[in-house]
Amino acid sequence: MIRNYFKIAFRNLLLNKAYSAINIAGLAIGMVGCLAIGLFVWDEWKFDKSIPDSEKIYRIYTERTKDNTTTKAAVVAPAYATFLQQQYPEVDTTTRILMSPDRFLMELGNQKNYEDKGWFVESSFLQVFALPLESGTAAGILDIPRTILLTSELAKKYFGKENPVGKTIKINTFDYTVKGVLAPLPDHFHLNFQYLMSFSSVGIPPSRMERWTWNQFYTYVKVKPGTNIEQLQNKLQTHVKANIIKPGDAVMLPFFQRLHDIHLGSADFTFDNAIRGNESYVNALMIVALFVLVIACFNFINLATAVSFRRAREIGVRKVIGAERRQLVFQFLGETILVSLIAMVIAVIALFIVVPALNRFTDKAIVFNPFTNSQLGLLLLGATLLVGILAGSYPAIIVSGFQPVKVLKNIQFSRNGTPWLRQALVVVQFTLSSLLIISTLVVFRQTRYMNNKDLGFSKEQLIYFQAQGDVAGKGLEAFKNELRRSPNVIAVTSGYGLPGDQFAGDGVTLPGKNAGKDYSVNMFVGDHDYLKTVGLQLIAGRDFSKDMSTDVREAFIINETAVKEFGFSSPAKALGQRINWNEWTPADTTDPIKKGKIIGVIKDFHYKSLHEKVTAAVIHMVPQELFKVAIKVREADMPKTIAYINTVWNKFSPNFPLDYKFMDETYGKMYSTEEKLSDLLWLFAVLAIIVGCMGLFGLAAFSVEQRIKEIGIRKVLGASTLTIVGLLSRNFIMLVFIASVIAIPVAWWTMNSWLNDFPYRISLDWWVFALATLLAVGIALLTVSFQSMKAALMNPIKSLRSE
């Protein structure tokens, strides 16, 4: 019997080639999209699951609330780790990673390369993250200054097959002793590094490590078994509220984040060093992929119920000779599952091509091989059966319910239940398609807006790099003067903290105004040419001046937001106000406070991405903290300009290759997630439209087939081609229009919710929804019109001669 069912199934597939091709192709496209995104989502969910004791490890982050705006930061002050370790017995171990440049010059013999992902960590790092070692001993491995731990990949690069433990390698010209080699890092570890250096190598004064306001550390806590993390978090927050936050300050509270939640739960964190995903985007892509699969399944249901009336006599004969309804249901489900199986085979073949492209697009290493992965193979088989059963259940029930007496006597049987369902499914299909079109347009516009918005400074033709060698010391001014000799160099500055680059979070006080209150600010250090080079716009006061020798020790420039947060009524009123700063490395330890006044106010500039609201910023001069150089150059003859900068660099710093970046490229990378989301939405919107139109094409063909004699009669009676096309297309176009109208409020609510996560966003203009509606209706009209035109141009004699 089963063999007979399969024979009939194959015969029907061959008999209805066009409808079978549409069904198989639609299901295959839906399956490819759904499975590809499913593989991506599964890979995202796997992060940090393989780390030993991962359920006991938490990261501390802070939430800063000011004027009903909350900002989350992955970095915290150094005092947190010390306090937790000393005051709470439920804490087993803490460890800190210093937020610093993670790109250092590594040298061994003739090998000299800048190596990314190098961090300064405390020796307790391997106690929190029990990473296996290929060589060396974990105990006390990074206890002393100038020691380093290499990953196995980096150790092979520099030492080959030798055991590097005990050997010396240079980091930024300083000798570091290799204390161990890590085994390959676990898959899906949210921390991605190549080497770890002892934290004591930095030489931070102990007094500075006691601060509660210097937010420069990634801090992890490993708790003891049975610890109630909510109680521990509440105790720490209570202490911070009572002893750290002063009246009138912005509320900055610590929170504990589960290790398992870091990858997907940190998309809105600032200053993060983790490999981050985005839970909202992952969930959105899952929904979008399911949309495409649902549209494909609805196609199948529509076409199967439509075509089923061709088989009415077959069903009638089967029932007369004794076939039970249950057997007919199984037969039609078998046919559906066969279609699903063929579609899945095509989808699996396609995935071998799609997954490598997906890996390149997402920078992942997803492995797809259902033949070696039994779990994946069983999952695909289960998905095939599920799709086949879900898509085929309704058509099987409808077809098996035909009454043999009516169909065999050619009595018109009731079709009341089927047309409205087909119409409803068409509406749902194109509602989802319209929703995707609108979402895609909105995401595209928001991404373009972020890339093109005025940032309050000039990021074009701005080159910057780390000061190294003599450029970082006594030769800095001479280096800058040499650069200025080139006609292609417009301006040069040096400092710490540039837009789009690292800068410090710190605090200042205003003597006489809320005395003792600490105002949180983002701190930028520059020289006399900082504003000119970066292109910042003064709106009150003056710039730093070489004619004012007191500017180095006494001058501060603030932004518009700082004017508001400091409580001044206008930029002009802020000028001359006193401001104090606790120096990082004071030249005079007896008086570590820099006391000055505000000499200028600049227009707010976006030194962070547009995902974050501009906060208070302070710029001043600290000669001992000039770690970066930025150069504004002319656009013309860029290769010659770069060559000149490189020549001057080698003259002053021959031991360090020039390692530069363009600021506009740095800002472009900030929105890569939105750009990739936009690209994926374009792809899925196109797939949804293609699948939906395939179904519409099939239904239009069936509708024309059912009305072929009516069309012939109308043509004989004088109906024009345009009239017949309109007659055949009107119902389908109306359904698509209704679908678009339904999609508009859903899309508005969805995309408005998404845009609310951006402090700087586009508005949802009416024309976006109108354009999406026109696109959906226009595409549907083109699809249906093809079949309508074909029928309208047919010779009526061919359709009527059998009468």
C-alpha positions in Angstrom: 0.0 0.0 0.0 2.8 2.4 0.9 4.5 1.7 -2.3 1.3 2.4 -4.2 1.0 5.7 -2.3 4.4 6.8 -3.5 3.7 5.7 -7.1 0.6 7.9 -7.1 2.5 10.7 -5.5 5.2 10.7 -8.1 2.7 10.5 -10.9 0.8 13.5 -9.6 4.0 15.5 -9.2 4.8 14.7 -12.9 1.2 15.3 -14.0 1.2 18.8 -12.4 4.8 19.9 -13.2 4.3 23.6 -12.9 2.5 23.5 -9.5 4.9 20.9 -8.2 7.9 23.1 -9.2 6.4 26.1 -7.6 5.7 24.2 -4.3 9.1 22.5 -4.2 11.0 25.7 -5.1 9.0 27.7 -2.5 9.5 25.2 0.3 13.2 24.9 -0.6 13.7 28.7 -0.4 11.9 28.9 2.9 13.8 26.0 4.3 17.2 27.4 3.2 16.4 30.8 4.8 15.1 29.2 8.0 17.9 26.7 8.4 20.6 29.2 7.7 19.3 31.6 10.3 18.7 28.6 12.6 22.4 27.6 12.4 23.4 31.2 13.1 21.1 31.5 16.1 22.3 28.2 17.5 25.9 29.4 17.2 25.0 32.6 19.1 23.4 30.7 21.9 26.5 28.5 22.5 28.7 31.3 23.9 30.5 30.6 27.2 28.6 27.4 27.8 31.8 25.3 27.8 33.7 27.5 30.4 34.3 25.5 33.6 32.1 26.7 36.5 30.5 29.2 34.1 27.3 29.3 36.1 29.3 30.8 39.0 31.0 33.6 37.0 29.6 37.1 36.7 30.7 40.3 35.2 30.2 43.6 37.0 28.8 46.5 34.9 27.3 49.8 35.9 24.1 51.6 35.0 24.4 55.4 35.1 21.0 57.2 35.3 20.8 60.9 34.7 17.7 62.9 33.6 15.7 59.7 33.0 18.5 58.4 30.7 20.3 55.2 31.6 23.6 54.2 30.1 25.2 50.8 30.7 29.0 50.5 30.8 31.1 47.3 30.8 33.9 49.0 32.7 33.9 49.8 36.4 36.2 51.4 38.9 39.1 49.4 40.3 37.7 49.6 43.9 34.9 47.2 43.2 37.0 44.1 42.9 39.0 44.9 46.1 35.9 45.7 48.1 34.0 42.6 47.0 37.0 40.3 47.8 37.5 41.9 51.2 33.9 42.4 52.4 31.8 39.6 51.1 32.6 36.0 52.1 30.4 34.6 49.3 32.9 35.9 46.8 35.5 33.3 45.8 37.7 35.2 43.4 37.8 38.5 41.5 39.9 39.5 38.5 40.3 42.7 36.5 41.3 43.5 32.9 42.6 47.0 32.2 40.9 48.8 29.4 43.9 50.0 27.4 45.1 49.9 23.8 45.1 46.2 22.8 47.6 46.4 20.0 51.3 46.2 20.8 54.6 45.8 18.9 55.9 42.3 19.5 59.5 41.4 18.6 61.6 38.3 18.6 64.8 38.1 16.5 64.0 39.3 13.0 60.2 39.1 13.6 58.5 42.4 14.3 54.7 42.7 14.1 51.9 44.7 15.7 49.8 42.0 17.4 46.2 42.7 18.3 44.2 41.5 21.3 46.9 41.9 24.1 45.5 42.7 27.6 46.9 43.5 31.0 45.2 41.1 33.5 45.5 40.3 37.1 47.2 37.0 38.1 43.8 35.7 39.3 42.5 35.6 35.7 43.1 31.9 35.4 41.5 31.2 38.7 38.2 32.7 37.4 38.6 31.3 33.9 40.1 27.8 34.2 41.7 27.8 30.8 44.0 24.8 30.2 47.7 25.4 29.6 49.9 23.6 27.1 53.0 24.6 29.1 53.7 26.4 32.3 52.0 26.3 35.7 48.8 28.2 36.4 49.7 29.1 40.0 51.2 32.6 40.2 51.7 32.7 36.4 51.3 36.5 36.1 52.3 37.6 39.6 55.4 39.6 38.7 55.9 42.6 36.3 56.9 42.0 32.7 55.6 38.5 32.4 53.4 37.3 29.6 51.1 34.4 28.7 50.8 33.5 25.0 48.1 31.6 23.1 49.3 28.5 21.3 48.8 30.1 17.9 50.9 33.1 18.8 53.6 30.9 20.5 53.9 28.8 17.3 54.2 32.0 15.2 57.2 33.3 17.1 58.8 30.2 18.7 57.8 27.4 16.2 58.1 24.0 17.9 60.2 25.3 20.8 58.9 25.5 24.3 58.8 29.3 24.9 58.4 29.1 28.7 61.2 31.0 30.3 62.2 32.8 27.1 62.1 36.5 26.5 60.0 38.4 23.9 59.8 42.2 23.5 56.5 44.1 23.9 56.9 47.8 22.8 60.7 47.4 23.2 60.4 46.1 26.8 61.5 42.6 27.6 58.7 40.2 28.8 59.3 36.7 30.1 57.0 34.0 28.8 55.5 32.2 31.7 53.1 29.9 29.9 51.3 28.9 26.7 47.5 28.5 26.7 45.9 25.7 24.9 43.5 26.8 22.1 40.8 28.9 23.6 37.4 27.3 24.0 35.0 27.7 21.2 32.5 30.5 21.7 34.4 32.3 24.5 33.2 35.9 24.8 36.8 37.0 25.4 39.0 36.9 22.4 42.7 37.5 23.0 46.2 36.4 21.8 48.3 37.3 24.8 48.0 38.3 28.4 50.5 40.5 30.2 50.9 40.9 34.0 48.8 43.8 35.3 51.7 44.9 37.6 53.7 45.8 34.4 51.6 48.9 34.0 52.8 50.4 37.3 49.5 52.0 38.4 49.9 53.7 41.9 48.1 51.8 44.7 46.1 55.0 45.6 44.7 55.1 42.1 43.5 51.5 42.4 41.3 52.6 45.4 39.2 54.9 43.3 35.4 54.5 42.9 35.2 56.9 39.9 38.0 55.8 37.5 36.0 53.5 35.3 38.7 51.6 33.4 38.4 47.9 34.3 36.5 44.9 33.2 35.8 43.1 36.4 34.7 39.5 36.9 33.6 37.8 40.0 33.5 34.0 40.7 31.1 33.3 43.6 31.0 30.3 45.9 28.4 27.5 45.4 24.9 28.4 46.7 25.4 32.2 46.6 22.3 34.2 46.1 23.5 36.6 43.5 20.5 39.0 43.9 21.3 39.4 47.6 24.9 40.0 46.9 24.0 42.6 44.2 21.6 44.3 46.6 24.3 44.5 49.4 26.8 46.0 47.0 24.3 48.6 45.6 23.3 49.5 49.2 26.9 50.2 50.0 27.4 52.3 46.9 24.2 54.4 47.5 25.2 55.0 51.1 28.9 55.7 50.8 29.9 56.4 47.2 27.1 58.3 45.5 26.9 61.9 46.8 23.7 64.0 46.8 22.9 65.4 43.4 25.2 63.0 41.6 24.1 60.9 38.7 23.1 57.5 40.0 25.7 54.9 39.0 24.9 51.5 40.4 26.7 48.1 39.9 25.0 45.0 38.5 26.0 41.4 38.2 25.7 40.0 34.7 25.8 36.2 34.2 28.6 34.9 32.0 26.1 33.2 29.8 24.3 36.5 29.1 27.4 38.6 28.2 27.5 37.8 24.4 23.9 38.4 23.6 23.0 40.7 26.5 25.5 43.5 26.1 24.6 45.1 22.7 23.8 48.4 24.4 26.9 48.4 26.7 29.6 51.1 26.2 33.3 50.4 26.4 33.0 46.7 26.0 35.8 44.3 24.9 33.6 41.2 24.6 32.6 39.5 21.4 29.1 40.8 21.3 26.0 39.7 19.5 22.5 41.3 19.8 19.7 39.4 21.3 17.1 41.6 19.7 18.5 41.2 16.2 18.9 37.4 16.7 15.3 37.1 17.7 14.2 39.4 14.8 16.1 37.3 12.3 14.5 34.1 13.7 11.1 35.7 13.2 11.9 36.9 9.7 13.2 33.4 8.7 10.0 31.9 10.0 8.1 34.4 8.0 9.6 33.1 4.8 9.0 29.5 5.7 5.3 30.3 6.7 4.8 32.1 3.4 6.2 29.0 1.6 3.9 26.7 3.6 0.9 28.9 2.8 1.8 28.7 -0.9 1.6 24.9 -0.6 -1.8 25.0 1.1 -3.2 27.4 -1.4 -2.0 25.5 -4.5 -2.8 22.1 -3.0 -6.4 23.0 -2.2 -6.8 24.7 -5.6 -5.3 21.8 -7.6 -7.2 19.2 -5.5 -10.4 19.8 -7.4 -8.8 18.3 -10.4 -8.6 15.0 -8.4 -12.2 15.0 -7.3 -13.2 12.1 -9.6 -10.1 10.1 -8.5 -11.2 10.6 -4.9 -14.8 9.6 -5.8 -13.7 6.4 -7.5 -11.4 5.5 -4.5 -14.2 6.0 -2.1 -16.7 3.9 -4.1 -14.3 0.9 -4.3 -13.9 1.1 -0.5 -11.2 3.6 0.4 -11.6 5.0 3.9 -11.1 8.7 4.6 -8.2 7.9 6.9 -6.4 6.2 4.1 -7.0 9.1 1.8 -5.6 11.5 4.4 -2.5 9.4 4.8 -2.1 9.2 1.0 -2.2 13.0 0.6 0.0 13.6 3.7 2.4 11.2 2.1 2.5 13.2 -1.1 3.0 16.4 0.9 5.9 14.8 2.9 7.4 13.7 -0.4 7.3 17.3 -1.7 8.8 18.4 1.6 11.5 15.8 1.4 12.5 16.8 -2.1 12.6 20.5 -1.0 14.7 19.6 2.0 17.2 17.7 -0.2 17.5 20.8 -2.4 17.8 23.0 0.7 20.6 20.8 2.1 22.5 21.0 -1.1 22.0 24.8 -1.2 23.2 25.1 2.4 26.6 23.6 1.5 27.0 26.8 -0.6 25.1 29.2 1.6 26.9 28.4 5.0 30.4 29.4 3.8 29.0 32.7 2.5 27.2 33.1 5.8 30.4 32.5 7.7 32.2 35.2 5.6 29.3 37.6 6.2 29.1 37.1 10.0 32.8 36.3 10.7 31.8 32.9 12.1 33.0 29.3 11.7 29.6 27.5 11.5 30.0 23.9 10.4 27.2 22.3 8.4 27.4 18.6 7.7 24.3 16.5 8.5 26.1 13.3 7.4 28.7 13.5 10.2 26.5 15.3 12.8 23.7 12.8 13.7 21.8 15.4 15.8 21.7 17.8 12.9 20.6 15.0 10.5 17.8 13.9 12.8 16.8 17.6 13.2 16.5 18.0 9.5 14.5 14.8 9.1 12.2 16.0 11.9 11.8 19.4 10.3 11.0 17.7 6.9 8.2 15.7 8.5 6.9 18.6 10.5 6.7 21.0 7.5 5.2 18.3 5.4 2.5 17.5 7.9 1.7 21.1 8.8 1.5 22.2 5.1 -0.4 19.1 4.0 -2.9 18.6 6.8 -5.6 21.0 5.6 -5.5 20.0 1.9 -5.6 16.3 2.9 -8.7 16.9 5.1 -10.5 18.9 2.4 -9.7 16.5 -0.4 -10.6 13.4 1.6 -14.0 14.9 2.4 -15.3 15.0 -1.2 -18.7 13.2 -1.6 -18.4 10.5 -4.3 -22.0 10.8 -5.5 -21.7 14.5 -6.3 -18.2 14.3 -7.9 -19.0 11.3 -10.0 -22.3 12.8 -11.3 -20.4 16.0 -12.1 -22.6 17.9 -9.6 -21.0 21.1 -8.6 -19.8 20.4 -5.1 -19.4 23.0 -2.4 -16.3 25.1 -2.5 -17.5 27.6 0.0 -14.8 26.6 2.6 -11.8 26.9 0.2 -11.9 30.2 -1.6 -12.1 32.3 1.5 -9.2 30.3 3.0 -7.1 30.8 -0.1 -7.8 34.5 0.0 -7.0 34.7 3.7 -3.7 33.0 3.1 -2.8 35.3 0.3 -3.5 38.3 2.6 -1.3 36.8 5.4 1.5 36.1 2.9 1.6 39.6 1.6 1.1 41.1 5.0 4.3 39.5 6.1 6.0 40.5 2.8 4.9 44.2 3.2 6.0 44.1 6.8 9.5 43.0 5.6 9.6 45.7 2.9 8.7 48.4 5.4 11.2 47.1 8.0 13.9 46.9 5.4 13.4 50.5 4.2 13.4 51.8 7.8 16.6 50.0 8.8 18.3 51.1 5.6 17.3 54.7 6.2 18.4 54.6 9.9 21.8 53.1 8.9 22.3 55.7 6.2 21.3 58.4 8.7 23.9 57.3 11.2 26.6 57.2 8.6 25.8 60.7 7.2 24.8 62.6 10.3 26.8 65.7 11.3 28.9 64.6 14.2 29.9 68.1 15.3 33.5 67.6 14.1 35.3 66.7 10.9 36.2 63.0 10.7 37.2 63.1 7.0 40.9 62.9 6.1 41.8 62.6 9.8 44.6 60.1 10.4 45.6 59.0 14.0 48.0 56.6 15.6 49.7 55.7 18.9 52.7 57.7 19.9 55.7 55.4 20.1 59.4 55.7 20.8 60.7 59.3 20.7 57.4 60.4 19.3 55.9 59.5 22.7 58.6 61.5 24.5 61.0 64.3 24.0 60.7 64.3 20.2 57.0 64.8 20.1 57.0 68.5 19.4 59.8 68.2 16.8 57.9 65.4 15.1 54.7 67.5 14.8 56.7 70.5 13.5 58.3 68.3 10.9 54.9 67.1 9.7 53.6 70.6 9.4 56.2 71.3 6.7 54.2 69.3 4.2 51.6 71.4 2.3 49.3 68.4 2.4 49.2 68.5 6.3 46.6 70.9 7.5 47.0 70.5 11.2 48.6 68.1 13.8 47.6 67.5 17.4 48.6 65.1 20.2 46.7 64.0 23.3 44.8 61.2 25.0 41.2 60.6 23.8 40.0 61.1 20.3 36.5 60.8 18.8 35.8 57.2 18.0 38.9 56.1 20.0 39.6 55.4 23.6 39.1 58.2 26.2 38.8 58.2 29.9 35.7 58.4 32.1 36.6 60.6 35.2 35.2 63.2 37.5 35.6 66.9 38.1 34.5 69.3 40.9 33.3 72.9 40.8 34.5 74.9 43.8 31.8 77.0 45.3 29.0 75.3 43.3 27.7 72.2 45.1 31.1 72.0 46.8 32.4 68.5 47.0 30.1 67.2 44.4 31.8 65.0 41.8 30.5 65.4 38.2 31.1 62.5 35.9 32.6 63.5 32.6 34.4 62.0 29.6 37.9 63.3 29.8 39.9 64.4 26.7 43.5 65.6 26.8 44.9 67.6 24.0 47.4 70.4 23.0 47.0 73.9 21.5 45.9 72.5 18.1 43.4 69.9 19.3 40.2 71.8 18.4 41.6 72.9 15.1 42.8 69.5 14.0 39.7 67.6 15.1 37.4 70.3 13.8 35.5 71.1 17.0 33.4 74.2 16.9 33.7 76.9 19.6 30.3 78.5 20.5 31.6 80.6 23.4 35.0 81.7 24.8 38.3 80.9 23.2 40.7 78.1 22.2 43.9 77.1 24.0 46.5 79.7 23.2 50.3 79.4 23.1 50.4 83.1 24.2 48.7 82.1 27.5 51.3 80.1 29.4 48.8 79.5 32.2 46.5 77.5 29.9 48.6 74.3 30.4 47.8 74.2 34.1 44.6 76.2 34.4 42.4 76.1 31.2 39.5 73.8 30.6 37.1 73.6 27.6 33.7 71.9 28.0 30.9 70.9 25.7 27.3 72.1 25.7 26.0 69.1 27.6 28.6 69.8 30.4 27.2 73.4 30.6 23.8 71.9 31.3 24.9 69.2 33.7 27.1 71.7 35.6 24.1 73.9 36.1 25.1 77.0 34.1 22.3 78.8 32.4 24.2 79.4 29.1 27.6 78.8 27.6 28.5 82.4 28.2 27.7 82.0 31.9 30.1 79.0 32.1 33.1 81.0 31.0 35.5 81.8 33.9 33.9 79.3 36.3 36.3 77.4 38.4 36.9 73.7 37.9 39.1 71.1 39.6 40.5 67.8 38.5 42.2 65.1 40.5 45.3 64.4 38.3 46.1 60.8 37.2 49.9 61.1 37.6 50.5 64.4 39.5 53.8 66.1 39.1 53.4 67.5 42.6 52.2 64.7 44.9 51.6 67.2 47.7 49.0 69.0 45.6 47.5 66.5 43.1 44.6 68.7 42.2 44.6 70.6 38.9 42.8 73.9 39.6 41.6 76.0 36.7 38.7 77.7 34.9 36.5 77.2 31.9 37.9 79.2 29.0 35.7 77.9 26.2 32.5 76.0 25.3 32.3 73.8 22.2 29.3 72.5 20.3 28.4 68.9 21.3 30.3 66.4 19.2 29.7 62.6 18.9 32.8 61.2 20.3 31.0 57.8 20.6 28.7 56.1 18.2 25.2 57.4 17.6 23.9 54.4 19.7 24.8 56.5 22.7 23.7 60.0 23.8 26.3 62.7 24.1 27.4 63.2 27.7 29.4 65.8 29.5 33.0 66.2 28.1 36.0 68.2 29.3 39.1 69.0 27.2 42.3 70.3 28.8 46.1 70.0 28.5 48.2 67.5 30.4 51.7 67.3 28.8 52.6 64.0 30.4 49.4 62.3 29.0 49.9 62.8 25.2 49.7 59.2 23.9 48.0 59.7 20.5 48.8 61.8 17.4 46.1 63.0 14.9 46.8 64.6 11.6 44.3 66.5 9.4 45.4 66.1 5.7 44.3 67.2 2.3 42.3 64.8 0.2 44.5 65.2 -2.8 47.5 62.9 -3.4 46.8 60.8 -0.3 49.5 58.1 -1.1 52.2 60.8 -1.2 51.0 62.3 2.1 51.0 58.9 3.8 54.5 58.3 2.5 55.7 61.6 3.9 54.2 60.9 7.3 55.9 57.5 7.3 59.2 59.0 6.4 59.0 61.5 9.3 57.9 58.8 11.6 60.8 56.5 10.8 63.2 59.5 11.4 61.9 59.9 15.0 60.7 56.3 15.8 62.7 53.8 13.7 62.0 50.9 16.1 58.2 51.1 15.6 56.5 50.7 12.3 53.8 53.3 11.7 50.4 51.9 12.6 47.7 54.4 11.5 43.9 54.5 11.1 41.5 56.8 9.3 38.8 58.2 11.7 36.0 57.9 9.1 36.7 54.2 8.7 36.6 53.8 12.5 33.2 55.4 12.6 32.0 53.3 9.7 32.7 50.1 11.7 30.5 51.3 14.5 27.4 50.7 12.5 28.5 47.4 10.9 25.8 45.5 12.9 23.0 47.7 11.5 24.5 47.5 8.0 24.5 43.7 8.2 21.0 43.6 9.5 19.9 45.9 6.7 21.6 43.5 4.1 19.9 40.5 5.7 16.5 42.2 5.7 16.9 43.1 2.0 17.7 39.5 1.3 14.8 38.1 3.2 12.4 40.7 1.9 13.4 39.7 -1.7 13.0 36.0 -0.8 9.6 36.6 0.8 8.4 38.5 -2.3 9.7 35.8 -4.6 8.0 33.0 -2.7 4.8 35.0 -2.3 4.8 35.8 -6.0 5.4 32.2 -7.0 2.3 31.2 -5.1 0.3 34.1 -6.6 1.6 33.1 -10.0 0.3 29.6 -9.5 -3.1 30.7 -8.1 -3.5 33.1 -11.1 -2.7 30.3 -13.5 -5.3 28.1 -11.8 -7.9 30.9 -11.8 -7.3 31.4 -15.5 -7.6 27.7 -16.2 -11.0 27.6 -14.3 -12.3 30.5 -16.3 -10.9 29.8 -19.7 -14.3 29.3 -21.4 -15.7 32.4 -19.7 -12.8 34.4 -21.1 -13.5 33.0 -24.5 -17.2 33.9 -24.4 -16.3 37.4 -23.2 -13.9 37.9 -26.0 -16.4 36.7 -28.6 -18.9 39.2 -27.1 -16.4 42.0 -27.6 -14.5 42.3 -24.3 -11.1 44.1 -24.8 -7.8 42.6 -23.6 -7.5 45.3 -21.0 -11.0 44.5 -19.6 -10.2 40.8 -19.3 -6.8 41.5 -17.6 -8.5 43.8 -15.1 -11.2 41.2 -14.5 -8.7 38.5 -13.7 -6.3 40.7 -11.7 -8.7 42.7 -9.6 -9.4 40.2 -6.9 -5.7 39.4 -6.4 -4.6 43.0 -6.3 -7.3 43.8 -3.8 -6.1 41.1 -1.5 -2.5 42.4 -1.7 -3.7 46.0 -1.1 -5.6 44.8 2.0 -2.5 42.9 3.2 -0.4 46.1 2.9 -3.0 48.1 4.8 -2.9 45.5 7.6 0.9 45.5 7.6 1.2 49.3 8.1 0.2 49.6 11.8 2.1 46.5 12.7 5.2 47.8 10.9 4.8 51.2 12.5 4.6 49.8 16.0 7.5 47.3 15.4 9.9 49.8 13.8 9.0 52.6 16.2 10.0 50.3 19.1 13.2 49.5 17.3 14.1 53.1 16.7 13.4 54.0 20.3 16.6 52.3 21.2 18.5 55.0 19.2 19.0 58.4 20.9 19.4 59.8 17.4 17.0 58.5 14.9 14.9 59.1 11.8 11.2 59.8 11.8 8.7 57.3 10.4 7.5 59.3 7.4 4.3 58.4 5.7 6.0 58.0 2.3 7.8 54.9 3.5 4.5 53.1 4.1 3.1 54.4 0.8 6.2 53.2 -1.1 6.1 49.8 0.5 2.4 49.5 -0.4 3.1 50.5 -4.0 5.9 48.0 -4.2 3.8 45.2 -2.9 0.9 46.0 -5.2 3.1 46.7 -8.2 5.0 43.4 -7.8 1.7 41.5 -7.4 0.2 43.2 -10.4 3.2 42.2 -12.6 3.0 38.6 -11.4 -0.8 38.2 -12.0 -0.8 40.2 -15.2 1.5 37.8 -16.9 -1.1 35.0 -16.6 -4.0 37.4 -17.3 -2.4 38.8 -20.5 -1.7 35.3 -21.6 -5.3 34.3 -21.2 -6.6 37.5 -22.7 -4.5 37.1 -25.8 -5.5 33.5 -26.4 -7.7 32.7 -29.4 -11.2 32.1 -28.1 -11.9 29.4 -30.7 -9.4 27.1 -28.9 -11.3 27.5 -25.6 -14.8 27.2 -27.0 -14.5 24.6 -29.7 -15.2 21.7 -27.3 -18.6 23.2 -26.6 
